[in-house]
Amino acid sequence: MNAIRKAAGLVLGAALMASCTEQNVPVAPRDEPGPAFDAASLTSVVTDPLGDASLNTKSNVGPGADAKVPNYLDVVRAEVTKRGKIFVLTMDVGGVVPSNPGSLGGTQVWIWGLDTDPTTFPQGEPFSGGQSAPWEFFVDVEWDGAQFKGLLFDRRPVLSGGPELVTPVTFTIVGTEIQLFVPASALGDPSAFAWGAGTVLRHSDTHLGTEGFQTLDLAPDAGLAPWPQ
């Protein structure tokens, strides 16, 4: 894994630590289509090879290769689309997401990071040691061993000394496709931003300020994608 990929993975993974607190979220609708939209859409899409997800940062091939993760945690395509007043975040993975994924030793997470303001770098929560990061928002679907839930992490209040805000968002899981539906107003209705997506395994004993997580896959593999493209 190159330095850019590793750095992005650490940022995405560390942000997930904040979701350890209990949230009241809707039950995931499975095998049902999401909302229908009539308005023209603005889209950004990235693709990623099947088979490149692993449990740590070494090679995936040959002797000593990393253990493979289940295909449902291997990102093959990620998309951000604005339809009317809703942002639809879509991730296609390499295998059908089980209704009960079981345990891989932690919370399984499908996540998007959004950098909606390139001039700000929220510092602190959920990162330790006063670290700053470009992400104003994270949006994820996660399986905690008992249920799926969709969450929006708004880090903008951190800029003024407040805590990040965590709210539930609507999501669907249909076969190999995961979608989240986020009101544009909840993101400040941005006209453009940079984003990345990935899958992460967050360990159940993770605490803020530790690296008790594993980045499994990223899309794009390096850097960020622009929205709209």
Backbone as CSV, one residue per row, in Angstrom:
resi,resn,N_x,N_y,N_z,CA_x,CA_y,CA_z,C_x,C_y,C_z
1,MET,0.858,-1.187,0.000,0.000,0.000,0.000,0.889,1.230,0.000
2,ASN,0.650,2.174,-0.946,1.490,3.354,-0.988,1.142,4.299,0.145
3,ALA,1.980,5.334,0.302,1.823,6.219,1.458,0.500,6.956,1.431
4,ILE,0.061,7.376,0.237,-1.204,8.108,0.146,-2.357,7.214,0.551
5,ARG,-2.355,5.972,0.028,-3.429,5.039,0.378,-3.438,4.768,1.879
6,LYS,-2.245,4.559,2.465,-2.181,4.255,3.889,-2.693,5.423,4.711
7,ALA,-2.284,6.646,4.341,-2.728,7.817,5.097,-4.233,7.983,5.009
8,ALA,-4.774,7.827,3.805,-6.220,7.946,3.655,-6.936,6.876,4.451
9,GLY,-6.376,5.661,4.448,-6.992,4.584,5.203,-7.003,4.852,6.687
10,LEU,-5.916,5.393,7.211,-5.863,5.697,8.636,-6.892,6.740,9.003
11,VAL,-7.043,7.746,8.153,-8.023,8.790,8.437,-9.428,8.224,8.416
12,LEU,-9.754,7.445,7.383,-11.081,6.850,7.315,-11.324,5.930,8.499
13,GLY,-10.350,5.087,8.794,-10.534,4.137,9.878,-10.657,4.801,11.221
14,ALA,-9.829,5.789,11.490,-9.869,6.439,12.793,-11.191,7.133,13.027
15,ALA,-11.762,7.694,11.977,-13.024,8.401,12.153,-14.125,7.476,12.623
16,LEU,-14.026,6.226,12.265,-15.076,5.287,12.630,-15.117,5.009,14.116
17,MET,-14.062,5.319,14.818,-14.043,5.065,16.254,-15.139,5.842,16.965
18,ALA,-15.525,6.967,16.393,-16.526,7.803,17.054,-17.880,7.136,17.116
19,SER,-18.116,6.134,16.294,-19.443,5.536,16.247,-19.622,4.427,17.262
20,CYS,-18.709,4.290,18.199,-18.842,3.246,19.214,-20.006,3.503,20.153
21,THR,-20.439,4.759,20.286,-21.562,5.062,21.160,-22.851,4.601,20.521
22,GLU,-23.842,4.267,21.344,-25.112,3.768,20.838,-25.881,4.871,20.130
23,GLN,-26.518,4.519,19.008,-27.348,5.448,18.254,-28.701,4.793,18.006
24,ASN,-29.760,5.589,17.978,-31.069,5.096,17.592,-31.202,5.272,16.093
25,VAL,-31.199,4.160,15.376,-31.189,4.224,13.925,-32.255,3.301,13.366
26,PRO,-32.735,3.583,12.133,-33.740,2.718,11.536,-33.151,1.376,11.141
27,VAL,-33.977,0.355,11.145,-33.556,-0.964,10.694,-33.312,-0.906,9.198
28,ALA,-32.285,-1.593,8.726,-31.931,-1.553,7.318,-32.993,-2.235,6.471
29,PRO,-33.545,-1.536,5.455,-34.406,-2.223,4.498,-33.537,-3.086,3.590
30,ARG,-33.786,-4.369,3.520,-32.983,-5.252,2.693,-33.789,-5.704,1.490
31,ASP,-33.073,-5.802,0.356,-33.672,-6.310,-0.877,-34.884,-5.498,-1.297
32,GLU,-34.857,-4.217,-0.987,-35.899,-3.305,-1.426,-35.245,-2.104,-2.085
33,PRO,-35.813,-1.586,-3.191,-35.213,-0.423,-3.839,-35.322,0.812,-2.975
34,GLY,-34.385,1.739,-3.172,-34.435,3.010,-2.462,-35.433,3.950,-3.101
35,PRO,-35.491,5.188,-2.625,-36.432,6.164,-3.163,-36.204,6.403,-4.647
36,ALA,-37.276,6.718,-5.366,-37.188,7.053,-6.785,-37.047,8.559,-6.937
37,PHE,-36.278,8.988,-7.956,-36.040,10.405,-8.179,-36.310,10.730,-9.638
38,ASP,-36.880,11.904,-9.873,-37.160,12.355,-11.229,-36.171,13.405,-11.712
39,ALA,-35.543,14.121,-10.785,-34.682,15.234,-11.160,-33.391,14.733,-11.803
40,ALA,-32.825,15.581,-12.676,-31.532,15.278,-13.264,-30.486,15.173,-12.162
41,SER,-29.477,14.323,-12.386,-28.512,14.053,-11.331,-27.115,14.492,-11.740
42,LEU,-26.283,14.759,-10.733,-24.862,15.029,-10.898,-24.123,13.888,-10.223
43,THR,-23.154,13.297,-10.928,-22.589,12.027,-10.477,-21.065,12.038,-10.500
44,SER,-20.477,11.264,-9.599,-19.046,10.969,-9.600,-18.886,9.490,-9.288
45,VAL,-18.097,8.785,-10.097,-17.958,7.332,-9.975,-16.482,6.949,-9.977
46,VAL,-16.115,6.003,-9.117,-14.783,5.396,-9.171,-14.952,3.879,-9.158
47,THR,-14.022,3.186,-9.791,-14.019,1.727,-9.778,-12.750,1.233,-9.093
48,ASP,-12.797,-0.031,-8.649,-11.679,-0.604,-7.904,-11.610,-2.091,-8.231
49,PRO,-10.418,-2.654,-8.387,-10.315,-4.062,-8.772,-10.872,-4.997,-7.699
50,LEU,-11.518,-6.051,-8.136,-11.938,-7.098,-7.216,-10.712,-7.904,-6.811
51,GLY,-10.600,-8.199,-5.523,-9.515,-9.031,-5.044,-8.372,-8.290,-4.392
52,ASP,-8.488,-6.939,-4.287,-7.384,-6.179,-3.694,-7.599,-5.868,-2.219
53,ALA,-8.717,-6.287,-1.645,-8.969,-6.039,-0.221,-8.205,-7.054,0.620
54,SER,-7.652,-6.591,1.740,-6.911,-7.494,2.616,-7.022,-7.026,4.056
55,LEU,-6.582,-7.870,4.972,-6.711,-7.573,6.392,-5.606,-6.677,6.925
56,ASN,-4.577,-6.422,6.151,-3.616,-5.377,6.507,-2.981,-4.822,5.254
57,THR,-1.730,-4.414,5.288,-1.217,-3.558,4.224,-0.185,-4.216,3.321
58,LYS,-0.084,-5.544,3.344,0.941,-6.210,2.549,0.376,-6.666,1.212
59,SER,1.171,-7.457,0.500,0.756,-7.936,-0.804,-0.394,-8.932,-0.679
60,ASN,-1.222,-8.989,-1.737,-2.339,-9.924,-1.758,-2.020,-11.197,-2.539
61,VAL,-0.829,-11.296,-3.081,-0.512,-12.438,-3.933,0.788,-13.080,-3.477
62,GLY,0.940,-14.357,-3.809,2.186,-15.051,-3.540,2.318,-15.530,-2.108
63,PRO,3.433,-16.210,-1.808,3.671,-16.710,-0.441,3.658,-15.571,0.572
64,GLY,3.008,-15.805,1.681,2.951,-14.783,2.715,1.944,-13.689,2.456
65,ALA,1.101,-13.873,1.445,0.112,-12.849,1.136,-0.864,-12.687,2.291
66,ASP,-1.444,-11.507,2.375,-2.427,-11.239,3.415,-3.632,-12.154,3.275
67,ALA,-4.260,-12.449,4.401,-5.525,-13.169,4.363,-6.564,-12.313,3.657
68,LYS,-7.342,-12.940,2.796,-8.365,-12.211,2.066,-9.557,-11.935,2.974
69,VAL,-10.244,-10.862,2.685,-11.481,-10.558,3.390,-12.636,-11.071,2.540
70,PRO,-13.818,-11.224,3.124,-14.968,-11.639,2.326,-15.217,-10.658,1.179
71,ASN,-15.688,-11.173,0.063,-15.913,-10.323,-1.103,-16.918,-9.206,-0.840
72,TYR,-17.808,-9.396,0.136,-18.779,-8.337,0.398,-18.136,-7.125,1.085
73,LEU,-16.855,-7.239,1.443,-16.099,-6.101,1.973,-15.047,-5.610,0.976
74,ASP,-15.122,-6.107,-0.250,-14.193,-5.722,-1.313,-14.915,-4.764,-2.260
75,VAL,-14.512,-3.509,-2.247,-15.177,-2.483,-3.056,-14.805,-2.668,-4.523
76,VAL,-15.799,-2.675,-5.409,-15.530,-2.713,-6.843,-16.007,-1.443,-7.544
77,ARG,-16.890,-0.706,-6.899,-17.388,0.537,-7.499,-17.989,1.390,-6.393
78,ALA,-17.743,2.696,-6.451,-18.356,3.628,-5.508,-18.833,4.850,-6.277
79,GLU,-19.920,5.425,-5.802,-20.559,6.521,-6.536,-21.169,7.511,-5.557
80,VAL,-21.088,8.779,-5.920,-21.811,9.833,-5.219,-22.645,10.570,-6.254
81,THR,-23.945,10.626,-6.041,-24.867,11.261,-6.973,-25.814,12.173,-6.214
82,LYS,-26.051,13.349,-6.768,-27.073,14.229,-6.209,-28.306,14.151,-7.090
83,ARG,-29.413,13.775,-6.480,-30.690,13.667,-7.190,-31.687,14.566,-6.485
84,GLY,-32.013,15.658,-7.122,-32.876,16.626,-6.464,-32.178,17.200,-5.252
85,LYS,-32.770,17.022,-4.086,-32.205,17.545,-2.845,-31.601,16.448,-1.975
86,ILE,-31.307,15.310,-2.604,-30.762,14.166,-1.874,-29.440,13.725,-2.495
87,PHE,-28.442,13.490,-1.651,-27.227,12.821,-2.098,-27.402,11.321,-1.891
88,VAL,-27.148,10.563,-2.960,-27.220,9.107,-2.905,-25.797,8.567,-3.012
89,LEU,-25.365,7.869,-1.992,-24.031,7.274,-1.952,-24.190,5.775,-2.184
90,THR,-23.545,5.283,-3.231,-23.705,3.888,-3.638,-22.359,3.186,-3.626
91,MET,-22.343,1.981,-3.098,-21.139,1.150,-3.138,-21.520,-0.238,-3.629
92,ASP,-20.823,-0.694,-4.663,-20.965,-2.063,-5.138,-19.769,-2.864,-4.643
93,VAL,-20.044,-4.022,-4.077,-18.990,-4.869,-3.533,-18.953,-6.190,-4.284
94,GLY,-17.917,-6.986,-4.021,-17.676,-8.172,-4.820,-18.510,-9.384,-4.486
95,GLY,-19.331,-9.307,-3.448,-20.184,-10.421,-3.068,-21.439,-9.928,-2.386
96,VAL,-22.451,-10.764,-2.355,-23.714,-10.405,-1.707,-23.475,-10.156,-0.222
97,VAL,-23.994,-9.036,0.275,-23.869,-8.723,1.697,-24.834,-9.620,2.466
98,PRO,-24.347,-10.464,3.366,-25.242,-11.367,4.102,-26.184,-10.592,5.017
99,SER,-27.337,-11.172,5.301,-28.247,-10.545,6.259,-27.679,-10.593,7.665
100,ASN,-26.803,-11.564,7.918,-26.083,-11.655,9.187,-24.630,-11.983,8.868
101,PRO,-23.778,-10.952,8.716,-22.402,-11.195,8.289,-21.542,-11.936,9.298
102,GLY,-22.036,-12.127,10.514,-21.204,-12.769,11.517,-20.131,-11.822,12.016
103,SER,-19.067,-12.379,12.563,-18.020,-11.548,13.162,-16.678,-11.823,12.512
104,LEU,-15.959,-10.750,12.232,-14.571,-10.851,11.786,-13.637,-10.291,12.851
105,GLY,-14.159,-10.181,14.075,-13.360,-9.624,15.151,-13.602,-8.154,15.393
106,GLY,-14.683,-7.627,14.822,-14.988,-6.220,15.034,-16.164,-5.776,14.195
107,THR,-16.460,-4.487,14.253,-17.554,-3.904,13.487,-17.130,-3.751,12.034
108,GLN,-17.972,-4.224,11.120,-17.691,-4.137,9.692,-18.359,-2.882,9.141
109,VAL,-17.592,-2.083,8.389,-18.042,-0.747,8.017,-17.810,-0.492,6.535
110,TRP,-18.820,0.095,5.882,-18.740,0.589,4.514,-18.875,2.111,4.613
111,ILE,-17.868,2.865,4.200,-17.785,4.274,4.577,-17.414,5.183,3.405
112,TRP,-17.916,6.427,3.482,-17.533,7.512,2.582,-17.007,8.669,3.427
113,GLY,-15.922,9.305,2.987,-15.436,10.536,3.589,-15.627,11.672,2.601
114,LEU,-16.157,12.807,3.072,-16.452,13.950,2.208,-15.662,15.165,2.677
115,ASP,-14.864,15.732,1.780,-14.135,16.974,2.049,-14.869,18.090,1.327
116,THR,-15.804,18.724,2.018,-16.670,19.726,1.390,-16.095,21.129,1.438
117,ASP,-15.027,21.332,2.203,-14.410,22.655,2.314,-12.899,22.482,2.364
118,PRO,-12.203,22.727,1.234,-10.757,22.487,1.201,-9.954,23.457,2.052
119,THR,-10.600,24.492,2.594,-9.879,25.479,3.408,-9.885,25.139,4.892
120,THR,-10.652,24.140,5.295,-10.735,23.806,6.717,-10.268,22.376,6.960
121,PHE,-9.698,22.164,8.147,-9.209,20.853,8.560,-9.633,20.638,10.008
122,PRO,-10.844,20.123,10.215,-11.325,19.924,11.587,-10.310,19.158,12.429
123,GLN,-10.056,19.659,13.603,-9.032,19.113,14.483,-9.678,18.465,15.699
124,GLY,-9.091,17.362,16.139,-9.600,16.715,17.338,-10.617,15.646,17.009
125,GLU,-11.660,15.571,17.813,-12.630,14.483,17.754,-13.024,14.138,16.325
126,PRO,-12.942,12.862,15.927,-12.611,11.709,16.770,-11.128,11.363,16.798
127,PHE,-10.282,12.254,16.288,-8.857,11.961,16.222,-8.154,12.388,17.499
128,SER,-7.094,11.679,17.832,-6.381,11.948,19.081,-5.238,12.923,18.854
129,GLY,-4.719,13.473,19.944,-3.515,14.281,19.886,-3.643,15.557,19.092
130,GLY,-4.856,16.084,18.948,-5.037,17.319,18.207,-4.815,17.190,16.718
131,GLN,-4.882,15.969,16.193,-4.693,15.774,14.759,-5.815,16.442,13.976
132,SER,-5.465,16.976,12.817,-6.466,17.556,11.929,-6.607,16.676,10.694
133,ALA,-7.744,16.782,10.030,-8.021,15.982,8.845,-8.953,16.768,7.935
134,PRO,-8.935,16.497,6.635,-9.727,17.307,5.708,-11.219,17.025,5.723
135,TRP,-11.634,15.919,6.338,-13.017,15.485,6.212,-13.970,16.314,7.071
136,GLU,-14.959,16.928,6.424,-16.048,17.567,7.170,-17.135,16.558,7.536
137,PHE,-17.257,15.504,6.729,-18.316,14.513,6.946,-17.802,13.102,6.694
138,PHE,-18.346,12.160,7.454,-18.276,10.743,7.146,-19.706,10.219,7.100
139,VAL,-19.958,9.297,6.184,-21.252,8.627,6.101,-20.965,7.135,5.996
140,ASP,-21.659,6.334,6.800,-21.352,4.911,6.733,-22.570,4.039,6.982
141,VAL,-22.437,2.785,6.534,-23.292,1.680,6.970,-22.386,0.745,7.739
142,GLU,-22.832,0.293,8.908,-21.992,-0.597,9.693,-22.797,-1.741,10.301
143,TRP,-22.121,-2.865,10.428,-22.676,-4.060,11.069,-21.924,-4.267,12.367
144,ASP,-22.631,-4.160,13.498,-21.969,-4.225,14.802,-22.049,-5.604,15.447
145,GLY,-22.475,-6.592,14.668,-22.622,-7.940,15.190,-24.044,-8.292,15.542
146,ALA,-24.911,-7.262,15.597,-26.322,-7.480,15.921,-27.253,-6.825,14.913
147,GLN,-26.844,-5.699,14.342,-27.708,-4.970,13.420,-26.878,-4.110,12.475
148,PHE,-27.494,-3.774,11.339,-26.952,-2.766,10.450,-27.491,-1.407,10.874
149,LYS,-26.691,-0.361,10.667,-27.165,0.995,10.886,-26.436,1.939,9.943
150,GLY,-27.120,3.028,9.594,-26.538,4.057,8.749,-26.347,5.323,9.556
151,LEU,-25.173,5.945,9.462,-24.847,7.101,10.289,-24.178,8.194,9.468
152,LEU,-24.487,9.435,9.821,-23.823,10.616,9.279,-23.042,11.281,10.398
153,PHE,-21.741,11.489,10.188,-20.876,12.163,11.155,-20.565,13.558,10.618
154,ASP,-21.049,14.588,11.286,-20.813,15.978,10.902,-19.716,16.535,11.802
155,ARG,-18.534,16.775,11.227,-17.390,17.239,12.008,-17.254,18.759,12.009
156,ARG,-18.131,19.473,11.327,-18.007,20.933,11.264,-18.046,21.598,12.637
157,PRO,-18.870,21.134,13.586,-18.861,21.786,14.902,-17.510,21.726,15.607
158,VAL,-16.667,20.773,15.224,-15.348,20.661,15.843,-14.527,21.920,15.587
159,LEU,-14.781,22.583,14.453,-14.020,23.779,14.101,-14.222,24.906,15.097
160,SER,-15.359,24.912,15.776,-15.645,25.964,16.760,-15.594,25.436,18.188
161,GLY,-14.958,24.278,18.369,-14.765,23.746,19.705,-15.851,22.826,20.205
162,GLY,-16.835,22.518,19.374,-17.915,21.633,19.784,-17.640,20.190,19.413
163,PRO,-18.550,19.292,19.795,-18.406,17.882,19.433,-18.963,17.626,18.038
164,GLU,-18.493,16.580,17.401,-19.104,16.192,16.137,-20.533,15.736,16.383
165,LEU,-21.368,15.873,15.365,-22.765,15.470,15.453,-22.947,14.160,14.700
166,VAL,-23.632,13.212,15.321,-23.876,11.909,14.712,-25.375,11.700,14.613
167,THR,-25.870,11.498,13.400,-27.304,11.317,13.181,-27.536,10.108,12.280
168,PRO,-28.683,9.448,12.414,-28.996,8.313,11.546,-29.365,8.770,10.147
169,VAL,-29.085,7.942,9.158,-29.480,8.196,7.782,-30.114,6.932,7.210
170,THR,-30.977,7.135,6.236,-31.650,6.023,5.568,-30.666,5.284,4.669
171,PHE,-30.780,3.976,4.624,-29.915,3.190,3.765,-30.639,1.941,3.294
172,THR,-30.119,1.341,2.228,-30.621,0.062,1.738,-29.436,-0.849,1.440
173,ILE,-29.674,-2.140,1.556,-28.709,-3.151,1.144,-29.474,-4.139,0.273
174,VAL,-29.096,-4.202,-1.011,-29.764,-5.086,-1.957,-28.692,-5.877,-2.696
175,GLY,-28.539,-7.134,-2.337,-27.537,-7.959,-2.993,-26.132,-7.458,-2.727
176,THR,-25.466,-7.023,-3.790,-24.094,-6.524,-3.687,-24.033,-5.005,-3.623
177,GLU,-25.177,-4.353,-3.506,-25.219,-2.887,-3.543,-25.676,-2.303,-2.214
178,ILE,-24.915,-1.333,-1.728,-25.242,-0.590,-0.517,-25.496,0.853,-0.918
179,GLN,-26.577,1.445,-0.421,-26.875,2.841,-0.710,-27.265,3.578,0.560
180,LEU,-26.828,4.832,0.643,-27.257,5.736,1.707,-27.876,6.959,1.065
181,PHE,-28.859,7.543,1.767,-29.601,8.689,1.253,-29.480,9.824,2.260
182,VAL,-28.774,10.889,1.852,-28.446,11.981,2.763,-29.017,13.282,2.218
183,PRO,-29.856,13.990,2.984,-30.350,15.291,2.526,-29.188,16.235,2.242
184,ALA,-29.251,16.927,1.106,-28.185,17.867,0.768,-28.023,18.924,1.845
185,SER,-29.130,19.295,2.481,-29.071,20.319,3.528,-28.229,19.870,4.715
186,ALA,-28.188,18.557,4.973,-27.398,18.042,6.094,-25.905,18.172,5.842
187,LEU,-25.533,18.343,4.563,-24.131,18.510,4.188,-23.809,19.955,3.850
188,GLY,-24.734,20.864,4.101,-24.530,22.255,3.730,-24.780,22.519,2.265
189,ASP,-25.425,21.581,1.574,-25.751,21.690,0.148,-24.551,22.157,-0.674
190,PRO,-23.442,21.430,-0.630,-22.235,21.863,-1.343,-22.404,21.756,-2.857
191,SER,-21.734,22.642,-3.585,-21.775,22.604,-5.046,-20.669,21.725,-5.615
192,ALA,-19.659,21.421,-4.808,-18.556,20.561,-5.227,-17.805,20.104,-3.981
193,PHE,-17.206,18.935,-4.059,-16.365,18.451,-2.966,-15.515,17.281,-3.451
194,ALA,-14.569,16.872,-2.616,-13.752,15.693,-2.878,-14.195,14.575,-1.946
195,TRP,-14.040,13.331,-2.391,-14.531,12.224,-1.575,-13.707,10.959,-1.809
196,GLY,-13.821,10.056,-0.872,-13.255,8.726,-0.993,-14.152,7.745,-0.263
197,ALA,-14.033,6.476,-0.600,-14.864,5.445,0.025,-13.992,4.249,0.366
198,GLY,-14.516,3.373,1.207,-13.756,2.188,1.559,-14.490,1.297,2.529
199,THR,-13.816,0.244,2.929,-14.328,-0.662,3.955,-13.294,-0.773,5.062
200,VAL,-13.795,-0.890,6.289,-12.933,-0.881,7.471,-13.459,-1.905,8.468
201,LEU,-12.558,-2.548,9.173,-12.912,-3.403,10.304,-12.487,-2.678,11.571
202,ARG,-13.472,-2.283,12.382,-13.183,-1.587,13.637,-13.352,-2.574,14.781
203,HIS,-12.322,-2.756,15.579,-12.349,-3.760,16.633,-13.236,-3.316,17.791
204,SER,-13.883,-4.293,18.415,-14.874,-3.989,19.451,-14.267,-3.304,20.655
205,ASP,-12.958,-3.488,20.875,-12.336,-2.867,22.039,-11.614,-1.573,21.686
206,THR,-11.911,-1.037,20.487,-11.258,0.191,20.054,-11.677,1.373,20.911
207,HIS,-10.714,2.206,21.233,-10.985,3.454,21.933,-10.437,4.604,21.103
208,LEU,-11.012,5.793,21.279,-10.511,6.953,20.573,-9.029,7.140,20.860
209,GLY,-8.291,7.453,19.769,-6.867,7.689,19.938,-6.011,6.461,19.767
210,THR,-6.605,5.327,19.450,-5.831,4.125,19.181,-5.917,3.812,17.700
211,GLU,-5.178,2.802,17.266,-5.264,2.357,15.884,-5.834,0.949,15.855
212,GLY,-6.880,0.707,16.637,-7.502,-0.595,16.713,-8.493,-0.814,15.599
213,PHE,-8.033,-0.640,14.363,-8.890,-0.830,13.205,-8.021,-1.281,12.051
214,GLN,-8.655,-1.817,11.023,-7.945,-2.221,9.820,-8.684,-1.686,8.610
215,THR,-7.976,-0.981,7.754,-8.533,-0.553,6.479,-8.450,-1.727,5.517
216,LEU,-9.579,-2.151,4.988,-9.632,-3.333,4.137,-9.493,-2.991,2.666
217,ASP,-10.166,-1.924,2.233,-10.142,-1.549,0.821,-10.483,-0.075,0.705
218,LEU,-9.963,0.573,-0.329,-10.249,1.978,-0.590,-10.595,2.172,-2.055
219,ALA,-11.445,3.141,-2.334,-11.763,3.538,-3.697,-11.952,5.062,-3.711
220,PRO,-11.115,5.793,-4.434,-9.982,5.298,-5.215,-8.844,4.813,-4.320
221,ASP,-7.915,4.059,-4.919,-6.798,3.515,-4.150,-5.873,4.605,-3.636
222,ALA,-5.770,5.713,-4.371,-4.904,6.818,-3.965,-5.611,8.129,-4.272
223,GLY,-5.421,9.108,-3.398,-6.040,10.399,-3.618,-7.536,10.370,-3.392
224,LEU,-8.214,11.398,-3.890,-9.655,11.530,-3.734,-10.301,11.761,-5.091
225,ALA,-11.590,11.517,-5.165,-12.354,11.753,-6.386,-13.118,13.066,-6.263
226,PRO,-13.287,13.803,-7.366,-14.078,15.032,-7.318,-15.553,14.756,-7.564
227,TRP,-16.400,15.493,-6.856,-17.822,15.514,-7.206,-18.218,16.943,-7.507
228,PRO,-18.937,17.210,-8.630,-19.234,16.252,-9.711,-18.011,16.056,-10.593
229,GLN,-18.025,14.963,-11.348,-16.909,14.700,-12.251,-17.101,15.483,-13.538
